[in-house]
Amino acid sequence: MSDLTRAEIQEFWDAWLATNREAERTGDWRTLADHYAEDATYGWMYSPDEHFMAVGRDQIRDWAIGIEMDGLDGWHYDYQAAVIDEQKAMIVGFWKQKSGILDDEGSEYEILGLGGSWFGVERQANGEVMIAWQRDWFDMPSTAHTFMQILEANKAPDTLLKRMSVAGHGVPGHYHYKDIPSTVWPPPVERGDYIEQKAL
């Protein structure tokens, strides 16, 4: 059971959304790092044997919202809905991933399918509420499809072309499944702290 109130989590969430909007405006996502605990983890899956994982605020700043976001100028991740569970100190936010790039009809290229982030938040020793862990999901086939549409239409700016060349296990934070430095499921969930249904 968390000691955080719903009002405290909502206040954190409102600040998080405001920082996201500012990051989109400036193109510098690294400012989001101030919302993460010093030992936070942040991961997602590219494929069954390629996972991204950043461990600690510095890796989150430099890799997750640094290298991984560089070149995505103009892209925005508009939160459509959020669910807050104050008992477990979790937030689930659902976002649409849009490119800021228009096709010949004036419509924005968008990655279809569901995208979102699952957060665990906790009170720090100084009383601040921060992200303890985050796990993202997105529709990878749709992502590849949209990127190819942008490429085939010759709409990709140089910054995006450079970002698309940054891929594979040689990039910082990209791991084979057996080598991930934190668990795919958030650590407290992996431990079974919130079991809802016993296995058969």
ZATOR-158096 format. One record per residue (C-alpha): residue number from 1; x, y, z; residue in one letter. Coordinates in steps of 0.001 Angstrom, whole numbers. Layout:
N
r num: NUM	c1: X	c2: Y	c3: Z	residuo: A
...
END
This chain:
200
r num: 1	c1: 0	c2: 0	c3: 0	residuo: M
r num: 2	c1: 1366	c2: 3395	c3: -987	residuo: S
r num: 3	c1: 1433	c2: 6341	c3: 1405	residuo: D
r num: 4	c1: 857	c2: 8755	c3: -1485	residuo: L
r num: 5	c1: -2528	c2: 10409	c3: -1776	residuo: T
r num: 6	c1: -4385	c2: 10669	c3: -5062	residuo: R
r num: 7	c1: -4017	c2: 14448	c3: -4879	residuo: A
r num: 8	c1: -228	c2: 14125	c3: -4611	residuo: E
r num: 9	c1: -63	c2: 11771	c3: -7579	residuo: I
r num: 10	c1: -2357	c2: 14027	c3: -9597	residuo: Q
r num: 11	c1: -147	c2: 17032	c3: -8790	residuo: E
r num: 12	c1: 2885	c2: 15070	c3: -9992	residuo: F
r num: 13	c1: 1037	c2: 14043	c3: -13160	residuo: W
r num: 14	c1: 22	c2: 17603	c3: -13977	residuo: D
r num: 15	c1: 3652	c2: 18703	c3: -13630	residuo: A
r num: 16	c1: 4771	c2: 15782	c3: -15819	residuo: W
r num: 17	c1: 2352	c2: 16748	c3: -18584	residuo: L
r num: 18	c1: 3497	c2: 20367	c3: -18441	residuo: A
r num: 19	c1: 7142	c2: 19330	c3: -18742	residuo: T
r num: 20	c1: 6254	c2: 17100	c3: -21706	residuo: N
r num: 21	c1: 4629	c2: 20016	c3: -23530	residuo: R
r num: 22	c1: 7700	c2: 22172	c3: -22911	residuo: E
r num: 23	c1: 10019	c2: 19400	c3: -24107	residuo: A
r num: 24	c1: 8008	c2: 19107	c3: -27315	residuo: E
r num: 25	c1: 8149	c2: 22869	c3: -27790	residuo: R
r num: 26	c1: 11916	c2: 23120	c3: -27344	residuo: T
r num: 27	c1: 12865	c2: 19708	c3: -28771	residuo: G
r num: 28	c1: 14916	c2: 18936	c3: -25644	residuo: D
r num: 29	c1: 13468	c2: 15892	c3: -23916	residuo: W
r num: 30	c1: 16305	c2: 15677	c3: -21397	residuo: R
r num: 31	c1: 14473	c2: 18095	c3: -19103	residuo: T
r num: 32	c1: 12135	c2: 15214	c3: -18231	residuo: L
r num: 33	c1: 14968	c2: 13536	c3: -16317	residuo: A
r num: 34	c1: 14308	c2: 15728	c3: -13291	residuo: D
r num: 35	c1: 11098	c2: 13768	c3: -12690	residuo: H
r num: 36	c1: 12930	c2: 10447	c3: -12203	residuo: Y
r num: 37	c1: 14367	c2: 9034	c3: -8979	residuo: A
r num: 38	c1: 18129	c2: 8656	c3: -8871	residuo: E
r num: 39	c1: 17847	c2: 4849	c3: -9203	residuo: D
r num: 40	c1: 14830	c2: 4723	c3: -11541	residuo: A
r num: 41	c1: 14593	c2: 2274	c3: -14441	residuo: T
r num: 42	c1: 13006	c2: 2916	c3: -17827	residuo: Y
r num: 43	c1: 12535	c2: 324	c3: -20543	residuo: G
r num: 44	c1: 10585	c2: -892	c3: -23565	residuo: W
r num: 45	c1: 10732	c2: -3655	c3: -26187	residuo: M
r num: 46	c1: 11752	c2: -3349	c3: -29826	residuo: Y
r num: 47	c1: 11584	c2: -7081	c3: -30497	residuo: S
r num: 48	c1: 11619	c2: -10268	c3: -28398	residuo: P
r num: 49	c1: 15431	c2: -10175	c3: -28315	residuo: D
r num: 50	c1: 16023	c2: -6427	c3: -28437	residuo: E
r num: 51	c1: 14998	c2: -4480	c3: -25387	residuo: H
r num: 52	c1: 15878	c2: -987	c3: -24284	residuo: F
r num: 53	c1: 16691	c2: -380	c3: -20625	residuo: M
r num: 54	c1: 18137	c2: 2636	c3: -18842	residuo: A
r num: 55	c1: 19106	c2: 2254	c3: -15181	residuo: V
r num: 56	c1: 19466	c2: 5405	c3: -13114	residuo: G
r num: 57	c1: 18638	c2: 9026	c3: -13823	residuo: R
r num: 58	c1: 21847	c2: 9664	c3: -15761	residuo: D
r num: 59	c1: 21200	c2: 6836	c3: -18248	residuo: Q
r num: 60	c1: 17574	c2: 7915	c3: -18551	residuo: I
r num: 61	c1: 18699	c2: 11451	c3: -19379	residuo: R
r num: 62	c1: 21503	c2: 10421	c3: -21746	residuo: D
r num: 63	c1: 19947	c2: 7370	c3: -23409	residuo: W
r num: 64	c1: 16164	c2: 7083	c3: -23014	residuo: A
r num: 65	c1: 15302	c2: 10741	c3: -23519	residuo: I
r num: 66	c1: 18634	c2: 11627	c3: -25101	residuo: G
r num: 67	c1: 19929	c2: 9327	c3: -27835	residuo: I
r num: 68	c1: 16539	c2: 7660	c3: -28346	residuo: E
r num: 69	c1: 14728	c2: 10992	c3: -28848	residuo: M
r num: 70	c1: 17394	c2: 12909	c3: -30758	residuo: D
r num: 71	c1: 16312	c2: 13664	c3: -34313	residuo: G
r num: 72	c1: 12597	c2: 13398	c3: -33581	residuo: L
r num: 73	c1: 12139	c2: 17159	c3: -33818	residuo: D
r num: 74	c1: 8495	c2: 18096	c3: -34144	residuo: G
r num: 75	c1: 7226	c2: 14703	c3: -32972	residuo: W
r num: 76	c1: 4689	c2: 14837	c3: -30171	residuo: H
r num: 77	c1: 3175	c2: 12295	c3: -27851	residuo: Y
r num: 78	c1: -233	c2: 13591	c3: -26887	residuo: D
r num: 79	c1: -1674	c2: 11871	c3: -23827	residuo: Y
r num: 80	c1: -5248	c2: 10853	c3: -24589	residuo: Q
r num: 81	c1: -6139	c2: 9385	c3: -21214	residuo: A
r num: 82	c1: -4566	c2: 8445	c3: -17915	residuo: A
r num: 83	c1: -5496	c2: 6091	c3: -15100	residuo: V
r num: 84	c1: -4203	c2: 6668	c3: -11564	residuo: I
r num: 85	c1: -4072	c2: 3965	c3: -8888	residuo: D
r num: 86	c1: -3154	c2: 5645	c3: -5611	residuo: E
r num: 87	c1: -3159	c2: 2360	c3: -3669	residuo: Q
r num: 88	c1: -324	c2: 970	c3: -5801	residuo: K
r num: 89	c1: 1161	c2: 4397	c3: -6694	residuo: A
r num: 90	c1: 880	c2: 3666	c3: -10414	residuo: M
r num: 91	c1: -130	c2: 5736	c3: -13414	residuo: I
r num: 92	c1: -912	c2: 4431	c3: -16887	residuo: V
r num: 93	c1: -891	c2: 7070	c3: -19623	residuo: G
r num: 94	c1: -2056	c2: 6410	c3: -23180	residuo: F
r num: 95	c1: -522	c2: 8574	c3: -25903	residuo: W
r num: 96	c1: -741	c2: 9062	c3: -29652	residuo: K
r num: 97	c1: 2593	c2: 9332	c3: -31441	residuo: Q
r num: 98	c1: 2486	c2: 11982	c3: -34175	residuo: K
r num: 99	c1: 5320	c2: 13156	c3: -36382	residuo: S
r num: 100	c1: 4626	c2: 16816	c3: -37049	residuo: G
r num: 101	c1: 5262	c2: 15944	c3: -40733	residuo: I
r num: 102	c1: 2411	c2: 16456	c3: -43199	residuo: L
r num: 103	c1: 1591	c2: 14328	c3: -46224	residuo: D
r num: 104	c1: 559	c2: 15826	c3: -49577	residuo: D
r num: 105	c1: -3058	c2: 16086	c3: -48405	residuo: E
r num: 106	c1: -2063	c2: 18018	c3: -45297	residuo: G
r num: 107	c1: -2609	c2: 15159	c3: -42849	residuo: S
r num: 108	c1: -26	c2: 14457	c3: -40174	residuo: E
r num: 109	c1: 1850	c2: 11167	c3: -40282	residuo: Y
r num: 110	c1: 849	c2: 9253	c3: -37185	residuo: E
r num: 111	c1: 1850	c2: 5901	c3: -35723	residuo: I
r num: 112	c1: -1351	c2: 3916	c3: -35413	residuo: L
r num: 113	c1: -2165	c2: 1457	c3: -32696	residuo: G
r num: 114	c1: -1975	c2: 2022	c3: -28963	residuo: L
r num: 115	c1: 999	c2: 3633	c3: -27300	residuo: G
r num: 116	c1: 1534	c2: 4346	c3: -23661	residuo: G
r num: 117	c1: 3641	c2: 4510	c3: -20552	residuo: S
r num: 118	c1: 3219	c2: 2667	c3: -17256	residuo: W
r num: 119	c1: 4721	c2: 4483	c3: -14287	residuo: F
r num: 120	c1: 5437	c2: 3609	c3: -10692	residuo: G
r num: 121	c1: 5866	c2: 6680	c3: -8511	residuo: V
r num: 122	c1: 7203	c2: 6985	c3: -4982	residuo: E
r num: 123	c1: 7982	c2: 9569	c3: -2353	residuo: R
r num: 124	c1: 11679	c2: 10377	c3: -2058	residuo: Q
r num: 125	c1: 13546	c2: 11084	c3: 1193	residuo: A
r num: 126	c1: 13110	c2: 14826	c3: 562	residuo: N
r num: 127	c1: 9346	c2: 14396	c3: 170	residuo: G
r num: 128	c1: 9253	c2: 14832	c3: -3618	residuo: E
r num: 129	c1: 7170	c2: 12449	c3: -5726	residuo: V
r num: 130	c1: 9252	c2: 10951	c3: -8526	residuo: M
r num: 131	c1: 9132	c2: 8130	c3: -11069	residuo: I
r num: 132	c1: 10640	c2: 4930	c3: -9661	residuo: A
r num: 133	c1: 10161	c2: 2961	c3: -12881	residuo: W
r num: 134	c1: 8613	c2: 3376	c3: -16309	residuo: Q
r num: 135	c1: 7784	c2: 870	c3: -19004	residuo: R
r num: 136	c1: 6527	c2: 1911	c3: -22452	residuo: D
r num: 137	c1: 4713	c2: 30	c3: -25174	residuo: W
r num: 138	c1: 3947	c2: 931	c3: -28765	residuo: F
r num: 139	c1: 2929	c2: -738	c3: -31997	residuo: D
r num: 140	c1: 6289	c2: -1594	c3: -33585	residuo: M
r num: 141	c1: 4937	c2: -2804	c3: -36969	residuo: P
r num: 142	c1: 2899	c2: 395	c3: -37272	residuo: S
r num: 143	c1: 5961	c2: 2436	c3: -36290	residuo: T
r num: 144	c1: 8020	c2: 835	c3: -39053	residuo: A
r num: 145	c1: 5158	c2: 1348	c3: -41536	residuo: H
r num: 146	c1: 4821	c2: 5065	c3: -40754	residuo: T
r num: 147	c1: 8563	c2: 5654	c3: -40929	residuo: F
r num: 148	c1: 8615	c2: 3949	c3: -44334	residuo: M
r num: 149	c1: 5727	c2: 6127	c3: -45531	residuo: Q
r num: 150	c1: 7669	c2: 9237	c3: -44551	residuo: I
r num: 151	c1: 10803	c2: 7945	c3: -46280	residuo: L
r num: 152	c1: 9016	c2: 6926	c3: -49483	residuo: E
r num: 153	c1: 7360	c2: 10337	c3: -49701	residuo: A
r num: 154	c1: 10764	c2: 12038	c3: -49334	residuo: N
r num: 155	c1: 9392	c2: 13883	c3: -46301	residuo: K
r num: 156	c1: 12042	c2: 12818	c3: -43792	residuo: A
r num: 157	c1: 14300	c2: 15668	c3: -42631	residuo: P
r num: 158	c1: 18016	c2: 14979	c3: -42215	residuo: D
r num: 159	c1: 17642	c2: 14818	c3: -38446	residuo: T
r num: 160	c1: 15117	c2: 11987	c3: -38765	residuo: L
r num: 161	c1: 17254	c2: 10126	c3: -41301	residuo: L
r num: 162	c1: 20167	c2: 10308	c3: -38872	residuo: K
r num: 163	c1: 17966	c2: 9056	c3: -36000	residuo: R
r num: 164	c1: 16740	c2: 6126	c3: -38084	residuo: M
r num: 165	c1: 20334	c2: 5016	c3: -38583	residuo: S
r num: 166	c1: 20737	c2: 4668	c3: -34805	residuo: V
r num: 167	c1: 19463	c2: 1157	c3: -34208	residuo: A
r num: 168	c1: 20476	c2: -2281	c3: -33054	residuo: G
r num: 169	c1: 22345	c2: -3816	c3: -30172	residuo: H
r num: 170	c1: 25340	c2: -1526	c3: -30607	residuo: G
r num: 171	c1: 23370	c2: 1483	c3: -29367	residuo: V
r num: 172	c1: 23656	c2: 2300	c3: -25624	residuo: P
r num: 173	c1: 20775	c2: 784	c3: -23684	residuo: G
r num: 174	c1: 19889	c2: -1861	c3: -26290	residuo: H
r num: 175	c1: 20142	c2: -5365	c3: -24838	residuo: Y
r num: 176	c1: 19510	c2: -8977	c3: -25732	residuo: H
r num: 177	c1: 16765	c2: -10318	c3: -23499	residuo: Y
r num: 178	c1: 19163	c2: -12380	c3: -21379	residuo: K
r num: 179	c1: 21334	c2: -9324	c3: -20696	residuo: D
r num: 180	c1: 18727	c2: -6745	c3: -19606	residuo: I
r num: 181	c1: 19995	c2: -5017	c3: -16431	residuo: P
r num: 182	c1: 16475	c2: -4669	c3: -14997	residuo: S
r num: 183	c1: 13371	c2: -6786	c3: -15438	residuo: T
r num: 184	c1: 11012	c2: -6352	c3: -18407	residuo: V
r num: 185	c1: 8112	c2: -6165	c3: -15972	residuo: W
r num: 186	c1: 8742	c2: -3426	c3: -13382	residuo: P
r num: 187	c1: 10696	c2: -4853	c3: -10422	residuo: P
r num: 188	c1: 7849	c2: -4792	c3: -7839	residuo: P
r num: 189	c1: 5462	c2: -6366	c3: -10349	residuo: V
r num: 190	c1: 8057	c2: -8996	c3: -11268	residuo: E
r num: 191	c1: 8417	c2: -9794	c3: -7547	residuo: R
r num: 192	c1: 4680	c2: -10399	c3: -7329	residuo: G
r num: 193	c1: 3859	c2: -7483	c3: -5018	residuo: D
r num: 194	c1: 549	c2: -6860	c3: -6777	residuo: Y
r num: 195	c1: -626	c2: -10321	c3: -7806	residuo: I
r num: 196	c1: -4270	c2: -10079	c3: -8901	residuo: E
r num: 197	c1: -4821	c2: -13664	c3: -9976	residuo: Q
r num: 198	c1: -3039	c2: -16816	c3: -8959	residuo: K
r num: 199	c1: -1615	c2: -18971	c3: -11754	residuo: A
r num: 200	c1: -3366	c2: -22291	c3: -12397	residuo: L
END
